[in-house]
Amino acid sequence: MHVPTLAEITAEGKKPEVLFWVGCAGSFDDRAKKISKSFVKILQKASISFAVLGTEESCTGDPAKRAGNEFLFQMQAMANIEVLNSYSVTKIVTTCPHCFNTLKNEYPDLGGKYEVVHHTQLINDLLKEGRFSISGSYYKGKRITYHDPCYLGRANQVYEAPRKLIKKLDAELLEMKNCKEKGLCCGAGGAQMFKEPEKGNKDVNIERTEQALKTNPDIIAAACPFCNTMMSDGVKNKEMDENIEVKDIAELIASAEGM
């Protein structure tokens, strides 16, 4: 897969329509890399001009900020903003709601003002513009329940974009007990992804997985690499991983089109 870097495109005197901010998970986690690849396939299918920063991209600083290290966050953010502004970046898309929230809501105060969209929003826009279409009925009749990521849903009120895409797949969308404004965290937000949970009666990702399983789904859809990991772990804990898949929205769209 040829994915151009912003440095390469700029050297050719061109400017891409959008910068794909891959994020730490999408770059280094083996499971999340598959989400990144699926999204790239969609961008290529839609013939949209895009680029990545490659080695010039660093962590947004979100985990440091959530863990209370504001100094480290600002160091990370300022370094990223310097790179982004040097390329005159105007529009960014990310598959990670944590990156999405930080770039969109916290970078402006430090001089980084960009139009930031989540990949589910951009995919919807590309479909509306006729840049590509979902023609197959690969998931027709499949029961899919959708888990709202906290930083996409409750933090930024993006509820409908992922659901519209599931409906376009001709699948049956099933809502969990806690959804949309009352969504339940998978347990990985707020830098919790990188530590063991505190003692309690039950891990929150198990509680969330149980809610998902009550809908009797074929697939649990996610729109965040952290949520994907937590829900996958929950399904494995329940020994249901051979029967139920956990997939990102981008993976569902890409596989439906045979990409």
C-alpha positions as CSV (number, residue, x, y, z in Angstrom):
1,M,0.0,0.0,0.0
2,H,1.6,3.3,-1.1
3,V,0.7,5.9,1.6
4,P,2.4,9.2,0.8
5,T,4.0,11.3,3.5
6,L,3.2,15.0,3.7
7,A,6.9,15.7,3.1
8,E,6.8,13.8,-0.2
9,I,3.6,15.5,-1.4
10,T,4.9,19.0,-0.4
11,A,8.2,18.4,-2.3
12,E,6.1,17.8,-5.4
13,G,4.4,21.2,-4.9
14,K,1.1,19.6,-4.0
15,K,-1.3,19.9,-1.1
16,P,-3.5,17.0,0.0
17,E,-7.2,17.4,0.7
18,V,-6.7,15.9,4.2
19,L,-4.0,14.7,6.5
20,F,-4.6,11.3,8.0
21,W,-3.4,11.4,11.7
22,V,-2.6,7.7,12.3
23,G,-2.1,7.9,16.0
24,C,0.0,5.7,18.3
25,A,-2.4,2.7,18.3
26,G,-2.9,2.9,14.5
27,S,0.9,3.0,14.0
28,F,2.2,0.5,16.4
29,D,-0.5,-1.9,17.8
30,D,-0.9,-4.9,15.5
31,R,-4.7,-5.0,15.8
32,A,-5.1,-1.3,15.3
33,K,-2.8,-1.3,12.2
34,K,-5.6,-3.3,10.5
35,I,-8.0,-0.5,11.1
36,S,-5.5,2.0,9.7
37,K,-5.1,-0.1,6.5
38,S,-8.8,-0.5,6.1
39,F,-9.3,3.2,6.3
40,V,-6.5,3.9,3.8
41,K,-8.2,1.5,1.4
42,I,-11.4,3.5,1.7
43,L,-9.5,6.8,1.1
44,Q,-7.9,5.2,-2.0
45,K,-11.2,3.8,-3.3
46,A,-12.7,7.3,-3.0
47,S,-9.7,8.8,-4.8
48,I,-9.2,11.4,-2.1
49,S,-5.8,13.1,-2.0
50,F,-4.3,12.4,1.5
51,A,-1.0,12.0,3.3
52,V,0.4,11.0,6.6
53,L,3.2,12.6,8.6
54,G,5.1,9.4,9.0
55,T,8.1,9.7,11.3
56,E,7.2,13.4,11.8
57,E,4.0,12.4,13.7
58,S,4.3,12.1,17.5
59,C,1.8,11.2,20.2
60,T,-0.8,14.0,20.6
61,G,0.0,14.0,24.3
62,D,-3.5,12.8,25.3
63,P,-2.4,10.0,27.7
64,A,0.0,12.4,29.4
65,K,-2.7,15.0,29.9
66,R,-5.3,12.5,31.2
67,A,-2.7,11.1,33.6
68,G,-2.1,14.6,35.0
69,N,1.2,15.5,33.3
70,E,0.2,18.8,31.7
71,F,3.8,19.8,31.1
72,L,4.6,16.7,29.0
73,F,1.3,17.2,27.1
74,Q,2.2,20.8,26.2
75,M,5.7,19.7,25.1
76,Q,4.1,17.0,22.8
77,A,1.4,19.4,21.5
78,M,3.8,22.3,20.7
79,A,6.1,20.0,18.8
80,N,3.2,18.6,16.7
81,I,1.7,22.0,16.1
82,E,5.1,23.3,14.9
83,V,5.2,20.5,12.3
84,L,1.5,20.8,11.3
85,N,1.8,24.6,10.9
86,S,5.0,24.3,8.9
87,Y,3.0,22.4,6.3
88,S,0.0,24.7,6.5
89,V,-2.3,21.8,7.4
90,T,-5.9,22.8,7.4
91,K,-7.9,19.5,7.7
92,I,-7.1,16.4,9.7
93,V,-8.9,13.0,9.9
94,T,-8.2,10.4,12.6
95,T,-9.5,6.9,13.4
96,C,-8.8,7.5,17.1
97,P,-11.4,9.5,19.1
98,H,-8.6,10.4,21.7
99,C,-6.5,12.0,19.0
100,F,-9.7,13.5,17.5
101,N,-10.7,15.1,20.8
102,T,-7.3,16.4,21.6
103,L,-6.5,17.9,18.2
104,K,-10.0,19.4,17.9
105,N,-10.5,20.8,21.3
106,E,-7.1,21.3,23.0
107,Y,-4.7,22.2,20.3
108,P,-6.4,25.5,19.4
109,D,-5.4,27.0,22.7
110,L,-1.7,26.3,21.9
111,G,-1.9,27.7,18.3
112,G,-3.0,24.6,16.4
113,K,-6.3,25.5,14.7
114,Y,-7.5,22.8,12.2
115,E,-10.7,21.3,10.9
116,V,-10.6,17.9,12.6
117,V,-13.0,15.1,11.6
118,H,-13.4,11.5,12.8
119,H,-13.1,8.8,10.1
120,T,-16.8,7.8,10.4
121,Q,-17.7,11.4,9.6
122,L,-15.4,11.6,6.6
123,I,-16.6,8.3,5.2
124,N,-20.2,9.5,5.5
125,D,-19.2,12.7,3.7
126,L,-17.4,10.8,0.9
127,L,-20.5,8.6,0.4
128,K,-22.8,11.8,0.2
129,E,-20.4,13.3,-2.3
130,G,-20.6,10.2,-4.4
131,R,-16.8,9.6,-4.2
132,F,-17.5,5.9,-3.7
133,S,-20.5,3.8,-2.9
134,I,-21.5,0.8,-0.8
135,S,-23.1,-1.6,-3.2
136,G,-22.8,-5.0,-1.8
137,S,-25.0,-6.7,0.8
138,Y,-22.1,-8.5,2.5
139,Y,-23.5,-7.8,6.0
140,K,-27.2,-8.1,5.0
141,G,-29.1,-9.6,7.9
142,K,-26.1,-9.5,10.3
143,R,-26.9,-8.3,13.8
144,I,-24.5,-5.5,14.7
145,T,-24.4,-3.7,18.0
146,Y,-22.4,-0.4,18.2
147,H,-20.3,0.8,21.2
148,D,-20.1,4.6,21.5
149,P,-16.5,5.7,22.3
150,C,-16.5,8.3,25.1
151,Y,-14.3,10.8,23.3
152,L,-16.4,10.5,20.2
153,G,-19.9,10.3,21.7
154,R,-20.3,12.1,25.0
155,A,-17.3,14.4,24.6
156,N,-18.1,15.5,21.1
157,Q,-21.7,14.5,20.4
158,V,-20.8,12.4,17.4
159,Y,-23.5,9.6,17.6
160,E,-25.1,9.4,14.2
161,A,-22.2,9.1,11.7
162,P,-21.2,5.5,12.8
163,R,-24.8,4.4,13.0
164,K,-25.6,5.7,9.5
165,L,-22.7,3.6,8.1
166,I,-23.9,0.5,9.8
167,K,-27.4,1.0,8.4
168,K,-25.9,1.5,4.9
169,L,-24.5,-2.0,5.2
170,D,-28.1,-3.4,5.3
171,A,-27.3,-4.8,8.7
172,E,-29.6,-4.8,11.7
173,L,-28.4,-2.2,14.2
174,L,-29.0,-3.2,17.8
175,E,-28.7,-0.7,20.6
176,M,-27.2,-1.6,24.0
177,K,-28.8,-0.7,27.3
178,N,-26.4,2.2,27.7
179,C,-25.9,4.0,24.4
180,K,-25.5,7.5,22.9
181,E,-25.7,10.2,25.7
182,K,-25.9,7.4,28.3
183,G,-23.0,5.3,26.8
184,L,-20.8,3.3,29.1
185,C,-17.0,3.6,28.9
186,C,-15.0,0.6,27.8
187,G,-12.5,1.3,30.5
188,A,-9.5,2.5,28.4
189,G,-10.1,6.3,28.5
190,G,-8.3,8.8,30.7
191,A,-5.0,6.9,30.3
192,Q,-6.5,3.8,31.9
193,M,-5.4,1.9,28.8
194,F,-1.9,1.8,30.2
195,K,-2.4,0.5,33.7
196,E,-4.2,-2.2,35.6
197,P,-7.6,-1.4,36.9
198,E,-8.3,-0.5,40.5
199,K,-9.7,-3.3,42.7
200,G,-13.5,-3.7,42.4
201,N,-16.2,-6.2,41.8
202,K,-15.9,-6.3,38.0
203,D,-13.8,-4.7,35.3
204,V,-15.8,-2.1,33.3
205,N,-15.0,-3.7,30.0
206,I,-16.6,-6.9,31.2
207,E,-19.7,-5.0,32.2
208,R,-19.8,-3.3,28.8
209,T,-19.2,-6.6,27.0
210,E,-22.1,-8.2,28.9
211,Q,-24.4,-5.3,27.7
212,A,-23.2,-6.0,24.2
213,L,-23.8,-9.7,24.4
214,K,-27.4,-9.2,25.7
215,T,-28.2,-7.8,22.2
216,N,-27.2,-11.3,20.8
217,P,-25.0,-9.7,18.1
218,D,-23.0,-11.3,15.3
219,I,-20.6,-8.3,15.4
220,I,-19.7,-5.7,18.0
221,A,-18.8,-2.5,16.1
222,A,-16.4,0.0,17.5
223,A,-15.0,3.3,16.2
224,C,-11.9,3.6,18.4
225,P,-8.7,1.4,18.6
226,F,-8.8,1.4,22.5
227,C,-12.4,0.4,22.6
228,N,-11.7,-2.3,20.0
229,T,-9.0,-3.8,22.3
230,M,-11.2,-3.6,25.5
231,M,-14.3,-5.1,23.8
232,S,-12.1,-7.9,22.2
233,D,-10.7,-8.7,25.6
234,G,-14.2,-8.8,27.0
235,V,-15.4,-11.2,24.4
236,K,-12.4,-13.4,24.9
237,N,-13.1,-13.4,28.7
238,K,-16.6,-14.6,28.0
239,E,-15.2,-17.3,25.6
240,M,-17.3,-15.9,22.8
241,D,-14.5,-14.9,20.5
242,E,-15.1,-17.7,18.0
243,N,-18.7,-16.6,17.6
244,I,-18.6,-12.8,17.8
245,E,-16.3,-10.5,16.0
246,V,-15.2,-7.0,17.2
247,K,-14.7,-4.8,14.1
248,D,-14.0,-1.1,13.5
249,I,-16.5,0.7,11.3
250,A,-13.8,1.2,8.7
251,E,-13.1,-2.5,8.6
252,L,-16.8,-3.2,8.1
253,I,-17.0,-0.8,5.1
254,A,-13.8,-2.0,3.6
255,S,-14.7,-5.7,3.8
256,A,-18.3,-5.0,2.5
257,E,-16.7,-3.6,-0.7
258,G,-14.1,-6.3,-0.9
259,M,-11.3,-3.9,-0.5
